[in-house]
Amino acid sequence: MDKASVIRVVIGVLGLIKLFLEPYGYEIPQELIDAIANVIAVVAIAWVGWKNNYLSKKGKKQKEVLQKYDLK
């Protein structure tokens, strides 16, 4: 499952929780749901940025091998 799908599912679950709790007098402000979604999006973007670039020692070694064999 990709990151965008995970974010959509989490936002949907938060929306369902909000709909379920409102009749009982509990309200989750939309700003809180938006804030949680933003935090999840930032974490997902940071993770993708880290994993898809050659930033770690292992990644730098991988890049060297790719360049050595003219694959990148």
Secondary structure, DSSP 4 states (H G I P E B T S, - for coil): --HHHHHHHHHHHHHHHHHHHGGGT----HHHHHHHHHHHHHHHHHHHHHHTS--SHHHHHHHHHHHHTT--
